[in-house]
Every structure is written in C-alpha cells, then in structure tokens.
Amino acid sequence: MANTLQNLSANLKEMMDNRELFFKSVKKTDIEDYILQSISASRGLAGQLQQLVDEPFRSKILETLTARSKDSTAFGVIGYKQYRSKLRGKPDVSEKKIPLSSLLTTVQMQVSALEELHGNLDKIFASRQINMFNTRLSHIAIIGLLIESSVTYRYGLYLLSALIADVTKDEYIPARYRREFFKNKSQLVANAINRNAYQRGGYAMSAIIADMKSKAIDVNLFDAENNILVDEVPIGKMSKQATIMLDLGGAATNFFRWIGEVWVTKRKERIDRIRREKAWMTARVALLKMELDGIDKKSGEYQRQLDIIAKYEEMINSTDAKIQAYEKDF
C-alpha cells in the first residue's frame, strides 16, 4: 500500500515539472460524456456476451474451444485461453461450464458502477472545471474504475469478435495491436474478474469514497502552496479496494486532460471505425444469404448459416444505434 501512494506522489511531482499539463483543466460535462459513452459501450458488449453464453452459441463455443485448441490460426481460442488461465475461484469454475460467463458478470458490474458514478457526479465533482488543484484522492480512484472498465470493454470486444470468427470458421486475422492487447491486458482483465465477479457489493465506489471521507483521507492532491498532500495520508487507513483503484488511477494522472483534449477526436475516430465495421458486416450478410441458395433447407448447415446471419444482423442494428446516437450530438 505504501507503494500506491508513493507512486502517485512521484507521478504528481513529474506533472509539476510540466507547467502546461499541470495547469490544464477539463469540463465536468466532458467527464459526464465520457462516462455515458462508457456505459453505452459496456451495455452493448454485455448484450452481445449474453447471447454467446446462452444456447445455441454456448455449445458452439465449447465445441470450438475443444476442436481448435491447438489451432494456431484460431486467434479467439488463443486469446480466450490466455485470459482463462489467469482466472481463479468461482470465475474459473463458471468458465469451465459457460465460457465468457465471468467476463459478462464483470462487465455488468462495471455498468452498474458507472451508472452509480453518473448518478452521483455532481456530489463527487463539485466544480464545473476539474484540474489538479481541486482533484481529490477519491477522484483518482474513480479514474481507476474508468480505466479498468475501458480496458475490459476493449478486451471483451476483441475477444468476442475473434471467437465468433473461430466458431463460424471465418478467415480472420486480428490486427497486430489487438493480438498485443490480448497478451498485455489479459492479467488486468483477469484481476478485475477475480476481484469482482460473484462478490457481494462489486466495485462499491460510493462505499469506497464514503470510507475515505469518514477516515479524513480523501484529501486534495495539492494544497494552496502546491505541496503534495497525499504524502501525508496515513497508509494503514486505506481499504484494499481503494488501494487497487488508486493503483490503476494513479498511473494515469493526466486522464482528465486526455478527456478534455482527445475525447472528442477519439469519438469521431471511433464512429468512423463503427461505420466501416457496419459496411463490412452488411457485405458479409449479403454473401452468406447468397450461399444459402445452394444449401438444403432441412440440413443442419442451413440452420447454422441462419444463426450466423441473425447474429450479424443484430450487430448491424447495434452499430446503427451507436451511429444515430452520435449524429444527434453533431
């Protein structure tokens, strides 16, 4: 725990040397927008994961994980095995029976935590402009939640896409950055699952903040003379869950600046990517429908193709909703 506050203090000292970064601020409305987008994205992922843990896709995934366990071209199976090997306890037991079930549970818990955060945003962030001078220790813990949910969302989305391709036997090679993401972030995602899935209370950010305030350790990062106040926080008073969130958030103390300067650009890049994905899925559905003409309607293969088409069409509808929501803002 000592390392948690020491690392945060070191990052803050580094920020003080960068005058431009140190004095940057971000609007509370930008933070709210980021949280709402995170909620929407994670809800969408949870919906897709729910369908994969239900039949008939559950059985198909189990069959694929067994049949292609040694297939070097089955990137979804490879990615799943990387993260599955790091699960412990109830999440591990659950995954043996129902692949992706623990990931789904964790994403759902993250959605609940983000919704709770959004509902209490005005209480948590009293000022309209957020900067290093009015940021509190609890705000760093909240950054930890935002980072962990973002990484879990990306990991889940990449894994889902690759597994569907493996099940349908599509020739799919994930981009290198996605393969690297599987490799580098599987432990972080597994930690989130092991820590939260099937645990009462889940993230409980309100309880974490209330606990910090009751112990008088929810201090500002700096005092009026720019002295770092976290150095004075009694180490033994920090709860385990708060420490974990501070570890995650403390590594990204420029997060508020990132939201203020990069978020709008990232949103536009993201919606452009969604439009490209929709175009690809639409073309894929058209091709699959053409292939149906040559398949016996009473065969299992015909039904399999129909299931795949239905899944793609649902994903297309989901991307349409995201595009429409974005276009309302611009």
C-alpha positions, 0 to 999 in steps of 0.5 A: 500500500505504501507503494500506491501512494508513493507512486502517485506522489512521484507521478504528481511531482513529474506533472509539476515539472510540466507547467502546461499539463499541470495547469490544464483543466477539463469540463465536468460535462466532458467527464459526464460524456465520457462516462455515458459513452462508457456505459453505452459501450459496456451495455452493448458488449454485455448484450452481445456476451449474453447471447454467446453464453446462452444456447445455441452459441454456448455449445458452439463455443465449447465445441470450438474451444475443444476442436481448435485448441491447438489451432494456431490460426484460431486467434479467439481460442488463443486469446480466450485461453490466455485470459482463462488461465489467469482466472481463479475461484468461482470465475474459473469454475463458471468458465469451465461450464459457460465460457465468457460467463465471468467476463459478462458478470464483470462487465455488468458490474462495471455498468452498474458502477458507472451508472452509480458514478453518473448518478452521483457526479455532481456530489463527487465533482463539485466544480464545473472545471476539474484540474489538479488543484481541486482533484481529490484522492477519491477522484483518482480512484474513480479514474481507476474504475474508468480505466479498468472498465475501458480496458475490459470493454476493449478486451471483451470486444476483441475477444468476442469478435475473434471467437465468433470468427473461430466458431463460424470458421471465418478467415480472420486475422486480428490486427497486430495491436489487438493480438498485443492487447490480448497478451498485455491486458489479459492479467488486468482483465483477469484481476478485475474478474477475480476481484469482482465477479460473484462478490457481494457489493462489486466495485462499491465506489460510493462505499469506497469514497464514503470510507475515505471521507469518514477516515479524513483521507480523501484529501486534495492532491495539492494544497494552496502552496502546491505541496503534495498532500497525499504524502501525508495520508496515513497508509494503514487507513486505506481499504484494499479496494481503494488501494487497487483503484488508486493503483490503476488511477494513479498511473494515469494522472493526466486522464482528465486532460486526455478527456478534455483534449482527445475525447472528442477526436477519439469519438469521431475516430471511433464512429468512423471505425463503427461505420466501416465495421457496419459496411463490412458486416452488411457485405458479409450478410449479403454473401452468406444469404447468397450461399444459402441458395445452394444449401438444403433447407432441412440440413443442419448447415442451413440452420447454422448459416441462419444463426450466423446471419441473425447474429450479424444482423443484430450487430448491424442494428447495434452499430446503427444505434451507436451511429444515430446516437452520435449524429444527434450530438453533431 
